[in-house]
Amino acid sequence: MLNWDTTTYDKYTVGSCPKFNLSIAYIGDSDFDVSHYVVLWDNSITQDQVD
């Protein structure tokens, strides 16, 4: 079963803790004077590894 989690600093993850296939982090103006998202997809994590 896939779960989702969110932490401070606008980071969102999808997967099953502690391993997540998808992580999206928002990096705002205060960090680099540029707003953007960082997206990480890890296709190597399978359901067998998170059960």
CHARMM internal coordinates of N, CA and C (Angstrom, degrees):
IC EDIT
DIST 1 N 1 CA 1.4481
DIST 1 CA 1 C 1.5303
ANGL 1 N 1 CA 1 C 108.69
DIST 1 C 2 N 1.3095
ANGL 1 CA 1 C 2 N 115.91
DIHE 1 N 1 CA 1 C 2 N 135.25
DIST 2 N 2 CA 1.4548
ANGL 1 C 2 N 2 CA 120.77
DIHE 1 CA 1 C 2 N 2 CA 177.07
DIST 2 CA 2 C 1.5194
ANGL 2 N 2 CA 2 C 109.95
DIHE 1 C 2 N 2 CA 2 C -88.37
DIST 2 C 3 N 1.2850
ANGL 2 CA 2 C 3 N 115.23
DIHE 2 N 2 CA 2 C 3 N 139.41
DIST 3 N 3 CA 1.4520
ANGL 2 C 3 N 3 CA 122.16
DIHE 2 CA 2 C 3 N 3 CA 176.60
DIST 3 CA 3 C 1.5125
ANGL 3 N 3 CA 3 C 108.58
DIHE 2 C 3 N 3 CA 3 C -121.50
DIST 3 C 4 N 1.3037
ANGL 3 CA 3 C 4 N 116.15
DIHE 3 N 3 CA 3 C 4 N 167.75
DIST 4 N 4 CA 1.4588
ANGL 3 C 4 N 4 CA 119.58
DIHE 3 CA 3 C 4 N 4 CA 174.27
DIST 4 CA 4 C 1.5159
ANGL 4 N 4 CA 4 C 108.05
DIHE 3 C 4 N 4 CA 4 C -127.86
DIST 4 C 5 N 1.3107
ANGL 4 CA 4 C 5 N 114.80
DIHE 4 N 4 CA 4 C 5 N 156.82
DIST 5 N 5 CA 1.4500
ANGL 4 C 5 N 5 CA 120.68
DIHE 4 CA 4 C 5 N 5 CA -178.83
DIST 5 CA 5 C 1.5191
ANGL 5 N 5 CA 5 C 108.13
DIHE 4 C 5 N 5 CA 5 C -147.89
DIST 5 C 6 N 1.2933
ANGL 5 CA 5 C 6 N 116.72
DIHE 5 N 5 CA 5 C 6 N 150.18
DIST 6 N 6 CA 1.4559
ANGL 5 C 6 N 6 CA 120.98
DIHE 5 CA 5 C 6 N 6 CA 174.86
DIST 6 CA 6 C 1.5173
ANGL 6 N 6 CA 6 C 108.55
DIHE 5 C 6 N 6 CA 6 C -133.85
DIST 6 C 7 N 1.3009
ANGL 6 CA 6 C 7 N 115.91
DIHE 6 N 6 CA 6 C 7 N 143.12
DIST 7 N 7 CA 1.4520
ANGL 6 C 7 N 7 CA 121.17
DIHE 6 CA 6 C 7 N 7 CA 178.85
DIST 7 CA 7 C 1.5133
ANGL 7 N 7 CA 7 C 108.39
DIHE 6 C 7 N 7 CA 7 C -122.86
DIST 7 C 8 N 1.3031
ANGL 7 CA 7 C 8 N 116.37
DIHE 7 N 7 CA 7 C 8 N 179.50
DIST 8 N 8 CA 1.4594
ANGL 7 C 8 N 8 CA 119.19
DIHE 7 CA 7 C 8 N 8 CA 176.67
DIST 8 CA 8 C 1.5150
ANGL 8 N 8 CA 8 C 109.77
DIHE 7 C 8 N 8 CA 8 C -64.25
DIST 8 C 9 N 1.2890
ANGL 8 CA 8 C 9 N 116.41
DIHE 8 N 8 CA 8 C 9 N 168.83
DIST 9 N 9 CA 1.4680
ANGL 8 C 9 N 9 CA 123.34
DIHE 8 CA 8 C 9 N 9 CA 179.88
DIST 9 CA 9 C 1.5228
ANGL 9 N 9 CA 9 C 112.43
DIHE 8 C 9 N 9 CA 9 C 66.74
DIST 9 C 10 N 1.3245
ANGL 9 CA 9 C 10 N 118.61
DIHE 9 N 9 CA 9 C 10 N 26.46
DIST 10 N 10 CA 1.4618
ANGL 9 C 10 N 10 CA 122.90
DIHE 9 CA 9 C 10 N 10 CA 173.85
DIST 10 CA 10 C 1.5199
ANGL 10 N 10 CA 10 C 112.87
DIHE 9 C 10 N 10 CA 10 C 57.79
DIST 10 C 11 N 1.3130
ANGL 10 CA 10 C 11 N 117.33
DIHE 10 N 10 CA 10 C 11 N 48.05
DIST 11 N 11 CA 1.4627
ANGL 10 C 11 N 11 CA 121.21
DIHE 10 CA 10 C 11 N 11 CA 174.61
DIST 11 CA 11 C 1.5229
ANGL 11 N 11 CA 11 C 108.40
DIHE 10 C 11 N 11 CA 11 C -108.72
DIST 11 C 12 N 1.3303
ANGL 11 CA 11 C 12 N 116.35
DIHE 11 N 11 CA 11 C 12 N 129.58
DIST 12 N 12 CA 1.4524
ANGL 11 C 12 N 12 CA 122.18
DIHE 11 CA 11 C 12 N 12 CA -179.27
DIST 12 CA 12 C 1.5195
ANGL 12 N 12 CA 12 C 108.84
DIHE 11 C 12 N 12 CA 12 C -121.89
DIST 12 C 13 N 1.3292
ANGL 12 CA 12 C 13 N 117.29
DIHE 12 N 12 CA 12 C 13 N 138.78
DIST 13 N 13 CA 1.4519
ANGL 12 C 13 N 13 CA 121.04
DIHE 12 CA 12 C 13 N 13 CA 179.88
DIST 13 CA 13 C 1.5153
ANGL 13 N 13 CA 13 C 110.27
DIHE 12 C 13 N 13 CA 13 C -132.02
DIST 13 C 14 N 1.3273
ANGL 13 CA 13 C 14 N 115.76
DIHE 13 N 13 CA 13 C 14 N 148.93
DIST 14 N 14 CA 1.4594
ANGL 13 C 14 N 14 CA 122.31
DIHE 13 CA 13 C 14 N 14 CA 177.29
DIST 14 CA 14 C 1.5172
ANGL 14 N 14 CA 14 C 107.39
DIHE 13 C 14 N 14 CA 14 C -128.57
DIST 14 C 15 N 1.2969
ANGL 14 CA 14 C 15 N 116.67
DIHE 14 N 14 CA 14 C 15 N 131.17
DIST 15 N 15 CA 1.4555
ANGL 14 C 15 N 15 CA 121.66
DIHE 14 CA 14 C 15 N 15 CA -179.56
DIST 15 CA 15 C 1.5087
ANGL 15 N 15 CA 15 C 108.80
DIHE 14 C 15 N 15 CA 15 C 153.32
DIST 15 C 16 N 1.2922
ANGL 15 CA 15 C 16 N 116.47
DIHE 15 N 15 CA 15 C 16 N -152.19
DIST 16 N 16 CA 1.4505
ANGL 15 C 16 N 16 CA 121.76
DIHE 15 CA 15 C 16 N 16 CA 178.42
DIST 16 CA 16 C 1.5197
ANGL 16 N 16 CA 16 C 107.82
DIHE 15 C 16 N 16 CA 16 C -129.48
DIST 16 C 17 N 1.3059
ANGL 16 CA 16 C 17 N 116.31
DIHE 16 N 16 CA 16 C 17 N 117.80
DIST 17 N 17 CA 1.4597
ANGL 16 C 17 N 17 CA 122.02
DIHE 16 CA 16 C 17 N 17 CA -174.61
DIST 17 CA 17 C 1.5294
ANGL 17 N 17 CA 17 C 110.49
DIHE 16 C 17 N 17 CA 17 C -54.38
DIST 17 C 18 N 1.3206
ANGL 17 CA 17 C 18 N 120.32
DIHE 17 N 17 CA 17 C 18 N 136.40
DIST 18 N 18 CA 1.4600
ANGL 17 C 18 N 18 CA 127.23
DIHE 17 CA 17 C 18 N 18 CA 12.39
DIST 18 CA 18 C 1.5302
ANGL 18 N 18 CA 18 C 113.90
DIHE 17 C 18 N 18 CA 18 C -95.93
DIST 18 C 19 N 1.3339
ANGL 18 CA 18 C 19 N 118.30
DIHE 18 N 18 CA 18 C 19 N 3.82
DIST 19 N 19 CA 1.4653
ANGL 18 C 19 N 19 CA 120.32
DIHE 18 CA 18 C 19 N 19 CA -177.19
DIST 19 CA 19 C 1.5185
ANGL 19 N 19 CA 19 C 109.01
DIHE 18 C 19 N 19 CA 19 C -110.17
DIST 19 C 20 N 1.3175
ANGL 19 CA 19 C 20 N 115.99
DIHE 19 N 19 CA 19 C 20 N 136.03
DIST 20 N 20 CA 1.4507
ANGL 19 C 20 N 20 CA 120.95
DIHE 19 CA 19 C 20 N 20 CA -177.06
DIST 20 CA 20 C 1.5174
ANGL 20 N 20 CA 20 C 110.14
DIHE 19 C 20 N 20 CA 20 C -126.94
DIST 20 C 21 N 1.3260
ANGL 20 CA 20 C 21 N 116.57
DIHE 20 N 20 CA 20 C 21 N 135.33
DIST 21 N 21 CA 1.4549
ANGL 20 C 21 N 21 CA 121.11
DIHE 20 CA 20 C 21 N 21 CA 176.47
DIST 21 CA 21 C 1.5186
ANGL 21 N 21 CA 21 C 111.87
DIHE 20 C 21 N 21 CA 21 C -75.54
DIST 21 C 22 N 1.3167
ANGL 21 CA 21 C 22 N 117.00
DIHE 21 N 21 CA 21 C 22 N -36.06
DIST 22 N 22 CA 1.4585
ANGL 21 C 22 N 22 CA 121.04
DIHE 21 CA 21 C 22 N 22 CA -172.81
DIST 22 CA 22 C 1.5185
ANGL 22 N 22 CA 22 C 109.84
DIHE 21 C 22 N 22 CA 22 C -127.97
DIST 22 C 23 N 1.3101
ANGL 22 CA 22 C 23 N 116.46
DIHE 22 N 22 CA 22 C 23 N 127.91
DIST 23 N 23 CA 1.4615
ANGL 22 C 23 N 23 CA 121.90
DIHE 22 CA 22 C 23 N 23 CA 174.11
DIST 23 CA 23 C 1.5178
ANGL 23 N 23 CA 23 C 108.41
DIHE 22 C 23 N 23 CA 23 C -129.08
DIST 23 C 24 N 1.3173
ANGL 23 CA 23 C 24 N 116.80
DIHE 23 N 23 CA 23 C 24 N 133.87
DIST 24 N 24 CA 1.4611
ANGL 23 C 24 N 24 CA 122.35
DIHE 23 CA 23 C 24 N 24 CA 177.49
DIST 24 CA 24 C 1.5246
ANGL 24 N 24 CA 24 C 106.90
DIHE 23 C 24 N 24 CA 24 C -127.35
DIST 24 C 25 N 1.3068
ANGL 24 CA 24 C 25 N 116.47
DIHE 24 N 24 CA 24 C 25 N 123.69
DIST 25 N 25 CA 1.4641
ANGL 24 C 25 N 25 CA 120.94
DIHE 24 CA 24 C 25 N 25 CA 179.74
DIST 25 CA 25 C 1.5172
ANGL 25 N 25 CA 25 C 109.04
DIHE 24 C 25 N 25 CA 25 C -123.07
DIST 25 C 26 N 1.3167
ANGL 25 CA 25 C 26 N 115.87
DIHE 25 N 25 CA 25 C 26 N 134.62
DIST 26 N 26 CA 1.4594
ANGL 25 C 26 N 26 CA 121.65
DIHE 25 CA 25 C 26 N 26 CA 177.06
DIST 26 CA 26 C 1.5138
ANGL 26 N 26 CA 26 C 108.49
DIHE 25 C 26 N 26 CA 26 C -95.55
DIST 26 C 27 N 1.3131
ANGL 26 CA 26 C 27 N 116.66
DIHE 26 N 26 CA 26 C 27 N 126.81
DIST 27 N 27 CA 1.4588
ANGL 26 C 27 N 27 CA 122.01
DIHE 26 CA 26 C 27 N 27 CA 176.06
DIST 27 CA 27 C 1.5131
ANGL 27 N 27 CA 27 C 106.81
DIHE 26 C 27 N 27 CA 27 C -112.54
DIST 27 C 28 N 1.3113
ANGL 27 CA 27 C 28 N 115.92
DIHE 27 N 27 CA 27 C 28 N 114.76
DIST 28 N 28 CA 1.4563
ANGL 27 C 28 N 28 CA 120.28
DIHE 27 CA 27 C 28 N 28 CA -171.16
DIST 28 CA 28 C 1.5078
ANGL 28 N 28 CA 28 C 115.05
DIHE 27 C 28 N 28 CA 28 C -92.98
DIST 28 C 29 N 1.3160
ANGL 28 CA 28 C 29 N 114.23
DIHE 28 N 28 CA 28 C 29 N -175.00
DIST 29 N 29 CA 1.4627
ANGL 28 C 29 N 29 CA 122.14
DIHE 28 CA 28 C 29 N 29 CA -177.23
DIST 29 CA 29 C 1.5237
ANGL 29 N 29 CA 29 C 112.91
DIHE 28 C 29 N 29 CA 29 C -58.47
DIST 29 C 30 N 1.3049
ANGL 29 CA 29 C 30 N 117.02
DIHE 29 N 29 CA 29 C 30 N -34.52
DIST 30 N 30 CA 1.4598
ANGL 29 C 30 N 30 CA 119.38
DIHE 29 CA 29 C 30 N 30 CA -174.93
DIST 30 CA 30 C 1.5255
ANGL 30 N 30 CA 30 C 112.66
DIHE 29 C 30 N 30 CA 30 C -68.16
DIST 30 C 31 N 1.3320
ANGL 30 CA 30 C 31 N 116.82
DIHE 30 N 30 CA 30 C 31 N -18.50
DIST 31 N 31 CA 1.4565
ANGL 30 C 31 N 31 CA 119.67
DIHE 30 CA 30 C 31 N 31 CA -177.94
DIST 31 CA 31 C 1.5287
ANGL 31 N 31 CA 31 C 112.54
DIHE 30 C 31 N 31 CA 31 C -84.18
DIST 31 C 32 N 1.3299
ANGL 31 CA 31 C 32 N 117.08
DIHE 31 N 31 CA 31 C 32 N -52.94
DIST 32 N 32 CA 1.4647
ANGL 31 C 32 N 32 CA 120.58
DIHE 31 CA 31 C 32 N 32 CA -173.26
DIST 32 CA 32 C 1.5220
ANGL 32 N 32 CA 32 C 113.17
DIHE 31 C 32 N 32 CA 32 C -134.93
DIST 32 C 33 N 1.3215
ANGL 32 CA 32 C 33 N 118.55
DIHE 32 N 32 CA 32 C 33 N 16.06
DIST 33 N 33 CA 1.4636
ANGL 32 C 33 N 33 CA 123.24
DIHE 32 CA 32 C 33 N 33 CA -174.53
DIST 33 CA 33 C 1.5234
ANGL 33 N 33 CA 33 C 112.29
DIHE 32 C 33 N 33 CA 33 C 60.46
DIST 33 C 34 N 1.3068
ANGL 33 CA 33 C 34 N 117.58
DIHE 33 N 33 CA 33 C 34 N 18.44
DIST 34 N 34 CA 1.4664
ANGL 33 C 34 N 34 CA 122.52
DIHE 33 CA 33 C 34 N 34 CA 177.23
DIST 34 CA 34 C 1.5287
ANGL 34 N 34 CA 34 C 106.60
DIHE 33 C 34 N 34 CA 34 C -141.77
DIST 34 C 35 N 1.3213
ANGL 34 CA 34 C 35 N 116.67
DIHE 34 N 34 CA 34 C 35 N 135.71
DIST 35 N 35 CA 1.4600
ANGL 34 C 35 N 35 CA 120.08
DIHE 34 CA 34 C 35 N 35 CA 176.96
DIST 35 CA 35 C 1.5164
ANGL 35 N 35 CA 35 C 109.57
DIHE 34 C 35 N 35 CA 35 C -96.24
DIST 35 C 36 N 1.3169
ANGL 35 CA 35 C 36 N 116.63
DIHE 35 N 35 CA 35 C 36 N 129.93
DIST 36 N 36 CA 1.4554
ANGL 35 C 36 N 36 CA 119.68
DIHE 35 CA 35 C 36 N 36 CA 175.81
DIST 36 CA 36 C 1.5272
ANGL 36 N 36 CA 36 C 109.75
DIHE 35 C 36 N 36 CA 36 C -160.47
DIST 36 C 37 N 1.3213
ANGL 36 CA 36 C 37 N 114.85
DIHE 36 N 36 CA 36 C 37 N 166.00
DIST 37 N 37 CA 1.4524
ANGL 36 C 37 N 37 CA 122.03
DIHE 36 CA 36 C 37 N 37 CA 177.43
DIST 37 CA 37 C 1.5192
ANGL 37 N 37 CA 37 C 109.53
DIHE 36 C 37 N 37 CA 37 C -109.49
DIST 37 C 38 N 1.3088
ANGL 37 CA 37 C 38 N 116.24
DIHE 37 N 37 CA 37 C 38 N 145.20
DIST 38 N 38 CA 1.4574
ANGL 37 C 38 N 38 CA 122.27
DIHE 37 CA 37 C 38 N 38 CA 172.73
DIST 38 CA 38 C 1.5215
ANGL 38 N 38 CA 38 C 106.42
DIHE 37 C 38 N 38 CA 38 C -111.25
DIST 38 C 39 N 1.3359
ANGL 38 CA 38 C 39 N 116.34
DIHE 38 N 38 CA 38 C 39 N 124.87
DIST 39 N 39 CA 1.4590
ANGL 38 C 39 N 39 CA 121.65
DIHE 38 CA 38 C 39 N 39 CA -178.26
DIST 39 CA 39 C 1.5201
ANGL 39 N 39 CA 39 C 108.63
DIHE 38 C 39 N 39 CA 39 C -117.77
DIST 39 C 40 N 1.3255
ANGL 39 CA 39 C 40 N 116.84
DIHE 39 N 39 CA 39 C 40 N 127.05
DIST 40 N 40 CA 1.4561
ANGL 39 C 40 N 40 CA 122.31
DIHE 39 CA 39 C 40 N 40 CA 177.66
DIST 40 CA 40 C 1.5174
ANGL 40 N 40 CA 40 C 108.77
DIHE 39 C 40 N 40 CA 40 C -121.55
DIST 40 C 41 N 1.3167
ANGL 40 CA 40 C 41 N 116.46
DIHE 40 N 40 CA 40 C 41 N 122.84
DIST 41 N 41 CA 1.4578
ANGL 40 C 41 N 41 CA 121.88
DIHE 40 CA 40 C 41 N 41 CA 175.12
DIST 41 CA 41 C 1.5177
ANGL 41 N 41 CA 41 C 107.97
DIHE 40 C 41 N 41 CA 41 C -115.92
DIST 41 C 42 N 1.3216
ANGL 41 CA 41 C 42 N 118.04
DIHE 41 N 41 CA 41 C 42 N 121.46
DIST 42 N 42 CA 1.4591
ANGL 41 C 42 N 42 CA 122.84
DIHE 41 CA 41 C 42 N 42 CA 179.66
DIST 42 CA 42 C 1.5174
ANGL 42 N 42 CA 42 C 108.20
DIHE 41 C 42 N 42 CA 42 C -110.90
DIST 42 C 43 N 1.3280
ANGL 42 CA 42 C 43 N 116.44
DIHE 42 N 42 CA 42 C 43 N 98.08
DIST 43 N 43 CA 1.4559
ANGL 42 C 43 N 43 CA 121.68
DIHE 42 CA 42 C 43 N 43 CA -176.86
DIST 43 CA 43 C 1.5233
ANGL 43 N 43 CA 43 C 112.12
DIHE 42 C 43 N 43 CA 43 C -76.34
DIST 43 C 44 N 1.3285
ANGL 43 CA 43 C 44 N 117.91
DIHE 43 N 43 CA 43 C 44 N -10.51
DIST 44 N 44 CA 1.4632
ANGL 43 C 44 N 44 CA 120.56
DIHE 43 CA 43 C 44 N 44 CA -177.48
DIST 44 CA 44 C 1.5263
ANGL 44 N 44 CA 44 C 112.58
DIHE 43 C 44 N 44 CA 44 C -78.02
DIST 44 C 45 N 1.3296
ANGL 44 CA 44 C 45 N 117.48
DIHE 44 N 44 CA 44 C 45 N -15.51
DIST 45 N 45 CA 1.4604
ANGL 44 C 45 N 45 CA 120.22
DIHE 44 CA 44 C 45 N 45 CA 179.81
DIST 45 CA 45 C 1.5214
ANGL 45 N 45 CA 45 C 108.68
DIHE 44 C 45 N 45 CA 45 C -83.49
DIST 45 C 46 N 1.3158
ANGL 45 CA 45 C 46 N 115.90
DIHE 45 N 45 CA 45 C 46 N 120.18
DIST 46 N 46 CA 1.4598
ANGL 45 C 46 N 46 CA 120.95
DIHE 45 CA 45 C 46 N 46 CA -179.47
DIST 46 CA 46 C 1.5251
ANGL 46 N 46 CA 46 C 109.59
DIHE 45 C 46 N 46 CA 46 C -109.23
DIST 46 C 47 N 1.3142
ANGL 46 CA 46 C 47 N 116.23
DIHE 46 N 46 CA 46 C 47 N 168.90
DIST 47 N 47 CA 1.4588
ANGL 46 C 47 N 47 CA 120.88
DIHE 46 CA 46 C 47 N 47 CA 179.56
DIST 47 CA 47 C 1.5250
ANGL 47 N 47 CA 47 C 110.94
DIHE 46 C 47 N 47 CA 47 C -61.44
DIST 47 C 48 N 1.3418
ANGL 47 CA 47 C 48 N 117.65
DIHE 47 N 47 CA 47 C 48 N -33.99
DIST 48 N 48 CA 1.4613
ANGL 47 C 48 N 48 CA 120.66
DIHE 47 CA 47 C 48 N 48 CA 179.66
DIST 48 CA 48 C 1.5222
ANGL 48 N 48 CA 48 C 111.96
DIHE 47 C 48 N 48 CA 48 C -62.07
DIST 48 C 49 N 1.3167
ANGL 48 CA 48 C 49 N 117.67
DIHE 48 N 48 CA 48 C 49 N -31.05
DIST 49 N 49 CA 1.4565
ANGL 48 C 49 N 49 CA 121.28
DIHE 48 CA 48 C 49 N 49 CA -178.05
DIST 49 CA 49 C 1.5217
ANGL 49 N 49 CA 49 C 112.79
DIHE 48 C 49 N 49 CA 49 C -78.00
DIST 49 C 50 N 1.3135
ANGL 49 CA 49 C 50 N 118.42
DIHE 49 N 49 CA 49 C 50 N -18.38
DIST 50 N 50 CA 1.4597
ANGL 49 C 50 N 50 CA 120.42
DIHE 49 CA 49 C 50 N 50 CA -176.37
DIST 50 CA 50 C 1.5176
ANGL 50 N 50 CA 50 C 113.16
DIHE 49 C 50 N 50 CA 50 C -106.72
DIST 50 C 51 N 1.3035
ANGL 50 CA 50 C 51 N 118.25
DIHE 50 N 50 CA 50 C 51 N -7.60
DIST 51 N 51 CA 1.4683
ANGL 50 C 51 N 51 CA 120.67
DIHE 50 CA 50 C 51 N 51 CA 178.88
DIST 51 CA 51 C 1.5137
ANGL 51 N 51 CA 51 C 111.78
DIHE 50 C 51 N 51 CA 51 C -77.02
END
COOR INIT
IC SEED 1 N 1 CA 1 C
IC BUILD
